[in-house]
């Protein structure tokens, strides 16, 4: 298996509903945002290509 890195336009990315925080987003979002600003993104964003829908998930 090889790793492939490529630019993906945001309009081609679909987020799975079960992957999204739906409750309490008003609370505690500042800490991760500040951490990302200070330290950068510590975990890469992973996606896979769905050729049937021509989108990344």
C-alpha positions as CSV (number, residue, x, y, z in Angstrom):
1,X,0.0,0.0,0.0
2,X,1.3,3.4,-0.9
3,X,0.5,6.8,0.5
4,X,-0.8,9.4,-1.9
5,X,-1.0,13.0,-1.0
6,X,-2.9,15.4,-3.2
7,X,-4.9,18.6,-3.1
8,X,-8.6,18.1,-2.7
9,X,-11.0,21.1,-3.1
10,X,-13.2,21.6,-0.1
11,X,-16.4,21.2,-2.1
12,X,-15.4,17.6,-3.0
13,X,-15.1,16.6,0.7
14,X,-18.2,15.1,2.4
15,X,-18.2,14.5,6.1
16,X,-19.9,11.5,7.5
17,X,-22.7,12.4,9.9
18,X,-21.4,10.1,12.7
19,X,-18.0,11.8,12.5
20,X,-19.3,15.3,13.4
21,X,-19.7,16.7,16.9
22,X,-23.4,17.6,17.1
23,X,-23.7,18.6,20.8
24,X,-21.7,21.1,22.9
25,X,-19.9,22.7,20.0
26,X,-20.4,26.1,21.7
27,X,-18.3,24.8,24.6
28,X,-14.6,24.0,24.3
29,X,-14.0,24.7,20.7
30,X,-11.6,27.5,21.5
31,X,-9.1,25.2,23.2
32,X,-8.5,23.0,20.1
33,X,-8.6,26.0,17.8
34,X,-5.9,27.7,19.9
35,X,-3.9,24.5,20.1
36,X,-3.9,24.2,16.3
37,X,-2.8,27.8,15.9
38,X,0.0,27.3,18.4
39,X,1.2,23.8,17.5
40,X,-0.1,23.1,14.0
41,X,-2.2,20.1,13.0
42,X,-0.8,17.2,15.0
43,X,-2.8,14.5,13.3
44,X,-3.2,14.4,9.5
45,X,-6.7,14.6,8.0
46,X,-7.5,11.2,6.4
47,X,-9.9,10.7,3.6
48,X,-10.7,8.2,1.0
49,X,-12.0,8.6,-2.6
50,X,-15.4,7.3,-3.4
51,X,-15.2,6.8,-7.2
52,X,-19.0,6.2,-7.5
53,X,-19.7,9.7,-6.1
54,X,-16.5,11.4,-7.2
55,X,-16.1,12.8,-3.7
56,X,-13.7,12.3,-0.8
57,X,-15.0,11.1,2.5
